[in-house]
Amino acid sequence: MAVNARTEEFQHIEVFDKPALFTNGRIARDTVPKGWYCYDIRGSDDDPGELCYMEENVVVNHAGSVLMPEKLAMPKSGRLDVRDELGFLDEGDMTLREFCEAHQLPYPAENMKFHIRPARPEEAGLFYAQHPEENKRLGAVGCVRMDFGRNGNEFWHTWWPRGPEELNSPAFKAELQQIVGKLREDVLKSRFAMERFCYDHGGKIDGGYVQNYGYIVETERYRYCLRCNPSPGDYNGYLTAYDLAVQRQNMARDKPLVGRVTYANGDTQEFTDAEAFLKCVREELPYRPTTGFRYEVLADDPSVRKQVDDIVFDLYGEENPRQLEEYQKMPDQGMTMGGIK
């Protein structure tokens, strides 16, 4: 299994008088920071563990891998003999961050990987200014307003907050900078590049007096909505950021309850997720005599009400005689054994 270059604990070495990091395992190439270099070491046929040659990639007789901030010049043979050029420094295990600190090197920024997709028509509202209450509900952090200047090759930008200042955290600022940096390599490179990107990727959205295009990037914590207007004479881009954690909390809070359960000790639990509610009823109902478990079905969905009754009938070894069609006709009626109507 390949190791992560950022989290692996390496051995500190020198190779060709250059500081480097060594591990016996293979280093996952997609974890190697930009501007750093990874090489494999080949062992001998007689002793695969012997460190003999350094190459770009070794399949057979792999004996270790090296991570270093300097690129080595490879000969035409594609290998460097390291038998007399590699020395281990007796300093214990060392991470990439500790190596950077020891050699006064800047710790490399994370390799930002994300997928940008065209917006769907129903998502158009996310790309425009919202009412303050809607900004709050959606977890809006703020918006970067951008234009490419008169010649189309400049890059001017301003930040407009749309949410509480605490959402504009150092972690968010760092990620936003990386997102903008990656977008600057393509769609935000110039007005012409934006025009070409929109032509190639679609993403037309309604709104504005000229045609706008919308694209969405999602990371673990944030959603970035990029509105593009490649026409000269106006702002060319708006990148609105939403905090997904805040958004999910608000949506969960606003989501209607499907059920509520109580216990004899006074504990109460409310559910907005039907599967979670049904799971709770299924697991807790058999212990009702000792726990005082009671349930209340709050969902209007006939299928949920029927599934609750199915669970109750099954507990007593019987089959629910009522079909779903009966619940659809009479959604307010249902078996409430062990529950509250």
KETIDO-22492 format. One line per 10 residues: number of its first residue (from 1); their letters; for each residue x, y, z of N, C-alpha, C. Coordinates in steps of 0.001 Angstrom, whole numbers, plus 500000, padded with zeros to 6 digits. Each point is the difference from the previous one (the first is absolute). Example, Ala and Ser with C-alpha at 12.3 -4.5 7.8 and 13.67 -1.06 7.14 Angstrom:
1 = AS = 513190,494310,507800,499110,501190,500000,500900,501200,500000; 499650,501050,499280,500820,501190,500060,499230,501090,500730
# end
This chain:
1 = MAVNARTEEF = 500843,498805,500000,499157,501195,500000,500878,501244,500000; 499718,500934,499120,500797,501221,499909,499713,500918,501188; 501011,500744,500439,499865,500877,501154,499757,501428,499533; 499451,500788,500895,499721,501410,499726,501243,500828,500306; 500436,500783,499037,501228,500779,500176,499876,501003,501136; 498799,500447,500300,499820,501020,501025,499888,499430,501409; 499619,498742,500115,499781,499439,501337,501003,498916,500380; 500741,499474,499048,500962,498929,500277,501128,500499,500911; 500475,499120,500857,501182,500296,500822,501201,499371,499306; 500875,500868,499481,501141,499576,499194,501264,499904,500840
11 = QHIEVFDKPA = 501036,499493,499355,501356,500082,500531,500720,501143,499275; 500749,500753,500762,500717,501153,499458,501302,499499,499355; 500201,500360,498728,501183,499508,499293,500668,501131,499221; 501176,499683,499485,500663,500836,499002,500304,499121,498795; 499671,500509,498818,500295,499271,498773,500658,500976,499036; 501179,499658,499545,500810,500913,499174,500185,501350,500712; 500211,499900,501325,500223,501172,500853,498800,500928,500074; 498844,499499,499690,498769,500799,500072,499081,499391,501054; 499367,500812,500839,499094,499461,501022,498737,499428,499362; 499531,498913,500574,498817,499341,499447,499339,499155,501077
21 = LFTNGRIARD = 498876,499402,499652,499256,499126,500896,499872,498624,499354; 500108,498956,500823,499962,498628,499494,498935,499192,500726; 499311,499138,499235,499079,499032,500584,500152,498679,499270; 499773,498893,500700,500084,498683,499367,498832,499750,499052; 498894,500704,500221,498827,499777,499171,500012,500853,498738; 498941,499844,499231,499823,500839,498811,499235,501259,500407; 500349,501106,499404,499312,501265,500269,498936,500219,498930; 498775,500234,500440,498918,500291,499048,500327,501299,499275; 500132,499912,498698,500451,501170,499228,499026,501160,500090; 498707,499723,500168,499046,501102,500052,500037,500752,501323
31 = TVPKGWYCYD = 500816,499524,500961,500160,500724,501262,501297,500795,500037; 500820,499883,498963,501270,500742,499959,499697,501464,499708; 500454,500921,500855,499694,501419,499797,500608,500536,498714; 499367,501006,499472,500512,500667,498814,501353,500609,500321; 500976,499790,499110,501343,500523,500227,500898,499046,500757; 499486,498821,500378,500793,498965,500659,500113,498815,499035; 500979,499125,500305,500305,498925,499063,500103,498672,500733; 499481,498985,499352,499979,498665,500591,500725,499023,499077; 500851,499185,500591,500742,498998,499248,499906,498658,500721; 500032,498935,499225,500040,498648,500570,501437,499491,500003
41 = IRGSDDDPGE = 500269,499101,500922,501317,499375,500064,499855,498498,499727; 500864,499505,499125,499985,498598,499622,501047,499227,500794; 499603,498827,500467,500939,499121,500663,500665,499072,498992; 500967,499215,500441,500683,499079,499099,499185,498725,499840; 500331,499217,498973,499295,498731,499792,500282,499026,501132; 501223,500065,500524,500368,499081,501086,499406,500447,501334; 499912,501309,500194,499476,500539,501251,499075,501172,499675; 498684,499755,499855,499064,501065,499638,499983,501155,501001; 500462,499762,501230,500010,501058,501008,501226,500899,499916; 500964,499640,499203,501200,500814,499848,499682,501225,499140
51 = LCYMEENVVV = 500428,501169,500463,499699,501247,499294,501058,500228,498936; 499611,499802,498741,500994,500050,498928,499817,501165,499035; 498813,500120,499407,499817,500976,498937,498740,500851,500258; 500119,501270,499684,498859,500901,500108,499432,500232,498600; 498669,499822,499875,499330,500145,498714,498683,500746,500187; 499415,500424,498865,498704,500690,500069,498922,499060,500534; 500040,498755,499579,498991,499048,500430,500580,498591,499947; 499816,499246,501052,500499,498632,500091,498832,499065,500264; 499885,498963,499194,498939,499013,500181,500545,498751,500694; 501083,499442,499462,500601,498786,500558,501181,500384,500891
61 = NHAGSVLMPE = 500138,499292,501133,501092,500240,500947,499948,501406,500595; 498799,500476,500261,499869,501305,500653,500524,499902,501426; 500929,500899,500344,500625,499944,501328,499700,501233,500849; 499365,500997,499430,499696,501199,500755,499681,501164,499080; 499597,501117,500606,499692,501206,499234,500603,501207,500699; 500327,501005,499206,500631,501211,500502,499160,501203,499602; 499822,500910,500939,499293,501253,499760,500965,501145,500270; 500103,500936,499069,500966,501078,500168,499545,501276,499284; 500490,501161,500443,499574,501261,499389,500808,500398,498773; 500995,499198,499617,500816,500302,498826,499865,498885,498971
71 = KLAMPKSGRL = 499997,500405,498739,499892,499025,498929,501388,499493,499622; 500109,498696,499814,501267,499396,499609,500054,499821,498485; 501154,500228,499434,500188,499807,498552,500267,498525,499745; 499094,499389,499263,500126,498582,499701,500812,499788,498722; 500934,499057,499988,500744,499680,498768,499094,499275,499012; 500512,499747,498816,499212,499323,498973,499558,498612,500434; 500777,499402,500884,499651,498657,500473,498739,500011,500862; 499627,501175,500519,498810,500114,500832,500203,499587,501436; 501274,499825,500416,500261,499606,501385,501288,500637,500504; 500014,500250,501301,501189,500529,500670,500479,498983,501021
81 = DVRDELGFLD = 501273,499710,499986,500584,499069,500962,500154,500719,501334; 499305,499532,501039,500035,500671,501304,500715,499172,501069; 500705,498960,499598,500612,499118,500998,501024,500720,500867; 500675,501002,499455,500962,500760,500795,499564,501440,500194; 498720,500291,499668,499547,501390,500021,498848,500237,500970; 499649,498969,500734,498831,500117,500870,500419,499768,501444; 499694,500970,500866,500352,499877,501411,498816,500296,500893; 499798,499175,501034,498896,500188,500940,500479,500847,501176; 499202,501005,500355,500322,500872,501125,499264,499490,501230; 500711,499834,501083,499432,499411,501218,499216,501064,500764
91 = EGDMTLREFC = 498809,500317,499489,499179,501036,500633,498582,499524,500287; 499772,498710,499900,498666,499482,500255,499064,500260,498829; 498740,499603,500175,499015,500204,498935,499687,501476,499826; 499599,500349,498792,499770,501416,499681,498889,500110,498950; 499038,500876,500239,498950,500254,499029,500463,501061,499009; 499235,500171,498955,500318,501024,499008,500024,501383,500643; 499043,500271,500867,499960,501315,500656,501246,500208,500867; 500397,498977,500736,501196,500114,500850,501261,500172,499144; 500029,499346,498847,501134,500154,499082,500090,501454,499528; 498861,500570,499663,499983,501395,499538,500471,500945,501102
101 = EAHQLPYPAE = 499568,499733,501217,500439,500838,501121,501497,499868,500238; 500512,498778,499897,501427,499773,500251,500872,500677,498948; 499495,500099,498789,500800,500573,498903,499508,501384,499580; 499134,500586,500861,499501,501361,499775,499379,500139,498600; 499188,499009,499664,499284,500015,498734,498521,500282,500258; 499328,500703,499112,498557,500203,500183,499249,498687,499830; 499062,499751,500895,499204,498787,499870,499103,500136,498778; 500050,499037,499078,499246,500136,498746,498493,500012,500226; 499334,500850,499228,498550,500087,500088,499377,498695,499535; 498821,499708,500515,499289,498787,499606,499699,500043,498505
111 = NMKFHIRPAR = 500065,498850,499364,499619,499904,498593,498481,500047,499914; 499475,501124,499564,498557,500158,499930,499434,499218,498819; 499098,499074,500326,499345,499220,498951,498501,500200,500139; 499362,500371,498928,498567,500159,500056,499417,499803,498616; 498701,499812,499981,499284,499829,498737,499087,501203,499816; 500064,500630,498843,499125,501126,499680,498942,499508,499033; 498751,500297,500306,498907,499519,499150,499081,501159,499623; 499338,499898,498855,499024,501025,499616,498806,499974,500946; 499441,501159,500254,498837,500087,500875,498766,499453,499299; 499085,499469,500783,498707,499601,499478,499066,501214,500018
121 = PEEAGLFYAQ = 499013,500046,499126,499121,501173,499924,499387,500390,501343; 499620,499007,500806,499356,500306,501280,500971,500558,501038; 501293,499980,499705,500993,500531,500935,500371,501451,499714; 499355,500618,499016,500389,501343,499569,499983,501003,501148; 499064,499861,500938,499893,500955,501095,501229,500081,500881; 500779,498924,500050,501198,499991,500840,501070,500972,499510; 499899,500449,498750,501057,500802,499396,499751,501498,500095; 498866,500377,500584,499639,501409,500083,499811,500419,501458; 499989,501311,500218,499823,500533,501349,498669,499524,500578; 500032,499577,501256,498815,499470,500662,499531,500969,501082
131 = HPEENKRLGA = 498780,499818,500424,499478,500719,501156,500814,499572,501230; 500262,500906,500953,500809,499639,501180,499548,498727,500702; 498684,499792,500107,499519,498782,500654,500351,498755,499197; 499954,500119,498664,500358,498865,499162,501503,499743,500057; 500799,501073,500044,501446,499847,500183,500301,499230,501276; 499281,500338,501057,500207,499337,501288,499617,498529,499921; 498877,499717,499354,499534,498613,499889,500961,499146,499190; 500568,500588,498936,500896,499253,499113,501443,499970,500496; 500297,500717,501086,501369,500015,500516,500947,500809,499136; 499498,501082,499385,500848,500828,499140,501136,500619,500808
141 = VGCVRMDFGR = 501217,499903,499478,501168,500607,500640,500295,501352,499358; 500056,500041,498676,500291,501241,499299,500197,499745,498524; 500376,501065,499296,500128,499921,498551,501245,500749,499538; 500761,499383,499099,501127,500662,499346,499499,500534,498657; 500086,501330,499839,499588,500611,498730,501251,500260,499172; 499974,499591,498726,501218,500011,499186,499742,500599,498627; 501046,500640,499442,499951,500375,498590,501412,499968,499430; 500075,499895,498692,501270,499819,499310,500569,501303,499429; 499450,501122,500413,500531,501277,499537,499656,500283,498549; 500483,501149,499530,499654,500448,498652,500545,499075,498916
151 = NGNEFWHTWW = 501205,499470,500211,500597,499159,498948,499627,498527,500126; 499291,499659,501055,499540,498622,500156,501011,499054,500601; 501196,500503,500357,501050,499131,500535,500414,500360,501414; 499362,500983,500593,500303,500378,501381,499129,499156,500933; 500173,500214,501284,499160,499274,500952,499797,500875,501233; 498858,500671,500041,499636,500842,501116,498907,499299,500799; 500095,500100,501310,498990,499310,500807,499776,500718,501327; 498789,499898,500497,499627,500556,501304,499153,498968,500735; 500043,500043,501314,499265,499060,500846,498796,500694,500622; 498842,499355,499903,498770,500518,500572,499438,498962,500969
161 = PRGPEELNSP = 500047,500273,501307,499464,499038,500972,498478,499906,499901; 499488,498809,500225,498552,499782,499978,499501,499265,501242; 500904,499665,500898,499607,499270,501189,500746,500503,501210; 499803,499369,501153,500702,500390,501221,501518,499924,499812; 500714,500879,500658,501450,500067,499835,500678,498700,500433; 499391,499281,500961,500635,498760,500462,500055,498935,498907; 499140,500101,498974,500076,499047,498889,501223,500264,499122; 500484,501246,500031,501169,500364,499192,501269,499656,500778; 500157,498718,500284,501068,499507,500875,501319,499881,499248; 501120,499879,500714,501289,499785,499323,499995,498759,499115
171 = AFKAELQQIV = 499334,498930,500441,499938,498775,499188,499252,500266,498704; 498897,500743,500092,499251,500330,498785,500835,500866,499069; 500662,501009,500553,500807,500896,499163,501093,499232,499261; 500620,499039,500703,501065,499213,499372,499452,499165,498853; 498824,499382,500229,499423,499170,498934,499524,500863,498842; 499400,501149,500299,499537,500894,498942,501162,500429,499114; 501133,500294,500620,501173,500409,499228,500449,498881,499060; 499942,498763,500479,500381,498870,499157,498997,499803,498858; 498719,500148,500301,498969,499838,498976,500187,501040,498903; 500153,501247,500398,500182,501059,499005,501279,499753,499201
181 = GKLREDVLKS = 501055,499552,500698,501255,499717,499309,499833,498940,498920; 499237,498942,500304,499774,498951,499011,499113,500501,498855; 498990,500783,500320,499126,500527,498956,500736,500979,499090; 501026,500648,500558,500790,500937,499202,500813,499280,498920; 500151,498681,500166,500737,499233,498996,499148,499712,498763; 498691,500260,500120,499111,499624,498901,498942,501065,499765; 498837,499830,500615,498869,500869,499705,500238,501452,500395; 500806,500256,501014,500277,501368,500434,501360,500510,499522; 500557,499367,499006,501308,500413,499490,499915,501330,499256; 498939,500191,499230,499790,501230,499235,498549,500021,499525
191 = RFAMERFCYD = 499583,501129,499431,498646,500060,499483,499826,499038,498831; 501002,499890,499165,499917,499060,498880,499922,498563,500507; 500812,499675,501029,499977,498642,500557,498633,499687,500596; 499387,500993,500659,498660,499803,500557,498984,499764,498892; 500084,500786,498943,499077,499839,498879,500126,498603,499392; 501234,499555,499846,500248,498679,499434,499491,498908,500933; 500222,500164,501289,499564,499019,500989,498478,499873,499976; 499311,501134,499982,498536,499979,499991,499474,499357,498720; 500657,500278,498898,499593,499409,498722,500147,498479,500033; 501075,499538,500626,500295,498563,500024,499185,499240,501040
201 = HGGKIDGGYV = 499627,500671,501106,499413,499284,501124,498523,500294,500240; 499422,500921,499263,498580,500289,500210,499788,500705,501335; 498885,499679,500677,499737,500590,501305,499209,501285,499952; 499214,500231,498947,499206,501227,499912,499001,500077,501153; 499907,501180,500620,499030,500219,501072,499217,501275,499697; 498779,500038,500503,499157,501172,499815,500458,501119,500923; 499599,501231,499640,500333,501163,500817,501023,500882,499303; 499931,501305,500259,500928,500922,499378,499510,500435,498633; 500511,501143,499534,499571,500515,498703,500804,499407,498852; 501076,499267,500307,500730,499220,499002,500040,498555,500482
211 = QNYGYIVETE = 500390,499104,499113,500040,498588,500383,501091,499746,501027; 499630,499386,501128,500939,499611,501029,500124,498487,500025; 501121,499550,500526,500284,498575,500103,500367,499685,501450; 499552,498854,500484,500263,499629,501386,500729,498677,500129; 500958,499967,500932,500774,498777,500263,500162,499830,501504; 499973,498759,500432,500037,499699,501430,501197,499116,500322; 500691,500378,501071,501101,499214,500556,499651,499694,501445; 500089,498741,500387,499729,499633,501387,501220,499334,500607; 500339,500455,501210,501032,499346,500785,499318,499352,501202; 500764,499488,500910,499414,499316,501153,499123,500942,500822
221 = RYRYCLRCNP = 500396,501282,500085,499298,500925,500888,499227,501105,499263; 500398,500321,498772,499421,501175,499341,499486,499699,498594; 499032,500808,499574,499524,499988,498618,500310,501364,499393; 500679,499982,498848,500371,501230,499308,499205,500076,498702; 499281,501111,499814,499174,500202,498816,500604,501135,499181; 500522,499649,498839,500663,500964,499124,499048,500418,498887; 499638,501295,499987,499177,500550,498920,500904,500730,499026; 499921,499614,498754,500890,500557,498981,499220,500860,499004; 500565,501171,499719,499491,500880,498961,501199,500439,499170; 500282,499295,498894,501210,500296,499234,499895,501238,499111
231 = SPGDYNGYLT = 498952,500807,500179,499840,501196,499174,500839,501151,500553; 500624,500816,499149,500764,501158,500462,499065,501100,500506; 500541,500880,500846,499235,501135,500469,499227,499766,501273; 500156,498850,500640,499285,499697,501243,500869,499067,500835; 499578,499770,501243,500706,499016,500809,499873,498635,499331; 501096,499297,499940,500024,498738,499250,499717,498769,500840; 500152,500091,501301,499792,498813,500804,499609,500316,501427; 499189,499124,500563,499604,500085,501405,500146,498593,500580; 500819,499853,501007,500198,498704,500640,499399,500066,501404; 498838,499399,500167,499302,500011,501285,500286,498713,500750
241 = AYDLAVQRQN = 500332,500141,501268,500361,498841,500824,498932,499749,501060; 499651,498730,500171,499021,499575,500999,500634,498976,500933; 499724,500150,501292,500481,499046,500998,499008,498844,500063; 500420,498824,499541,499084,498860,499918,499568,499501,501373; 500880,500111,500991,499646,499541,501345,498848,500841,500552; 500095,501313,499841,498920,500883,500454,498733,499723,499209; 500150,499803,498706,498851,499744,499129,499281,498723,500413; 500770,498947,500264,499382,498728,500391,499280,500121,501338; 500603,500729,500938,499368,500195,501306,498665,500713,499843; 499993,501044,499186,498769,500761,499811,498945,499188,499272
251 = MARDKPLVGR = 500425,499222,499011,499039,499189,499254,499419,498904,500882; 500850,499425,500860,499510,498969,500924,499004,500601,500985; 500287,501227,500431,499113,500670,500945,498657,500331,499354; 500041,500394,498728,498778,500376,499295,499235,498805,499465; 500618,498838,499958,499362,498817,499441,498889,499529,500937; 498831,499645,499475,498887,499592,500871,500303,498699,500733; 499449,499904,501205,500173,498791,500805,499167,498867,499421; 500571,498803,500016,499255,498817,499555,499563,499151,501182; 500653,500194,501150,499629,499200,501152,500656,500477,501275; 499423,499569,501130,500560,500359,501307,499879,498785,500902
261 = VTYANGDTQE = 501016,499741,500818,499944,498895,500955,500291,500532,501398; 499404,499358,501003,500233,500369,501390,500233,498735,500819; 500615,500190,501165,500290,498899,500913,499497,500366,501389; 499859,498977,500841,499457,500213,501348,500874,500939,500826; 501298,500029,499720,500894,500871,500774,499939,501460,499570; 499165,500303,499012,499852,501379,499557,500760,500344,498738; 500843,499105,499530,500764,500282,498782,499062,500079,498796; 500320,500940,499125,499220,500200,498783,500944,500134,498816; 499631,499438,498868,500794,500119,498785,499077,500255,498819; 500370,501019,499190,499210,500344,498824,500771,499645,498741
271 = FTDAEAFLKC = 499280,499609,498944,500632,499534,498767,499475,500782,498798; 500939,500397,499139,499635,500572,498703,500283,499008,498873; 500697,498933,500317,500345,498971,499026,499127,498774,500243; 499235,499616,498990,499054,498896,500159,500701,498685,500308; 501103,499709,499319,500704,498735,500225,500523,499913,501424; 500520,501111,500519,500512,500004,501368,498861,499788,501006; 498856,500601,499734,498837,499833,500884,499520,498550,499995; 499870,499425,498814,499562,498607,499901,500987,499055,500669; 501281,500268,499851,501033,499171,500634,499865,500051,501525; 499736,501202,500513,499842,500151,501449,498782,499225,500492
281 = VREELPYRPT = 498891,500122,499322,498786,499275,500400,500240,498500,499955; 500646,499543,498935,500265,498570,499827,500876,499465,501132; 501006,500765,500424,500950,499525,501006,499484,500179,501427; 499235,501055,500252,499596,500322,501368,498658,499412,500414; 499115,499733,499049,498655,499536,500332,499993,498706,500815; 500877,499019,499705,499989,498769,500813,500280,500241,501479; 500641,501119,500370,500339,500258,501398,499026,500969,500663; 498842,500218,499341,499025,500959,500501,499559,499726,501443; 499786,498730,500398,499542,499771,501371,500969,500503,501067; 501294,499981,499715,500982,500414,501006,500466,501444,499823
291 = TGFRYEVLAD = 499962,500516,498781,500504,501364,499770,498896,501047,499918; 498742,499525,499852,498915,500963,499826,500038,500687,498647; 500602,499343,499039,500132,500582,498661,498643,500249,499370; 499829,501202,499476,498792,500352,499276,500399,500806,498764; 499217,499859,498962,500313,500701,498761,498806,500804,499508; 500287,501007,499234,498972,500822,499375,500387,500209,498543; 499135,499575,499087,500249,500173,498577,499494,501376,499580; 500907,500840,499522,499652,501362,499605,500006,500177,498488; 500496,499008,499290,500116,500109,498547,498637,499905,499331; 499850,500760,498917,498797,499889,499175,500134,498897,498957
301 = DPSVRKQVDD = 501200,499490,499840,500276,498992,498976,499325,498679,500389; 499036,499538,499216,499300,498742,500337,500942,498807,500118; 501074,499983,499180,500903,498850,500043,500723,499921,501344; 500326,501141,500600,500656,499996,501309,499031,499485,501059; 498753,500471,499944,499014,499572,500978,499760,498491,499882; 499948,499501,498778,499803,498558,499816,501199,499212,500519; 501211,500480,499760,501182,499265,500448,500059,499918,501519; 499550,501051,500679,499958,499952,501464,499021,498917,500445; 498819,499978,499399,499032,498967,500353,500518,498608,499668; 500723,499872,498879,500588,498705,499642,500917,499500,501113
311 = IVFDLYGEEN = 500796,500927,500552,500930,499631,501070,499249,499494,501223; 498917,500694,500348,499213,499611,501180,499355,498633,499791; 499373,499794,498870,499381,498697,499729,501042,498892,500008; 501170,500271,499402,501048,498984,499928,500498,499625,501389; 500018,500974,500914,500444,499723,501366,499135,498920,500649; 498721,499967,499629,499071,499023,500578,499758,498820,499060; 500882,499861,499018,499918,498853,499115,498842,500038,499043; 499505,501174,499695,498870,500117,499092,500395,500845,498790; 499130,499962,498998,500237,500783,498791,498990,501125,499930; 500477,501161,499689,499111,501159,499905,498967,499743,498905
321 = PRQLEEYQKM = 498708,499987,500352,498957,499689,498994,499714,501166,499055; 500464,501168,500331,499671,501182,499198,501049,500221,498908; 499535,500316,498826,500870,500290,498869,500306,501493,499958; 501015,500344,499239,500424,501400,499909,498868,500891,499501; 499162,499457,499115,498922,500802,499445,499050,500488,501094; 499808,499198,501028,499126,500407,501093,500592,501160,500788; 501333,500016,500153,500662,501113,500700,499938,501272,499155; 500053,499822,498697,499914,501173,499117,498614,500616,500044; 498976,499176,500199,498634,500508,500084,499718,500570,501389; 500600,499389,501025,499732,500417,501385,501334,500195,500719
331 = PDQGMTMGGI = 500746,501060,499640,501342,500187,500554,500031,500294,501483; 498863,500393,500566,500006,500333,501423,499721,498797,500881; 499656,498848,499397,499686,498829,500788,501131,498995,499895; 500309,499401,501097,501050,499001,499984,500115,499358,501361; 500594,498876,500071,500164,499285,501250,500971,500752,500883; 499678,500183,501287,500826,500833,500881,500429,499244,501245; 500008,498667,499944,500409,499211,501156,501397,500428,500438; 500120,500367,501252,501298,500431,500515,500349,501419,499589; 499058,500689,499384,500301,501355,499546,498961,500982,500454; 500175,501222,499494,499093,501086,500359,499342,500488,498731
341 = K = 498757,500199,500012,499299,500500,498827,499945,501521,500071
# end
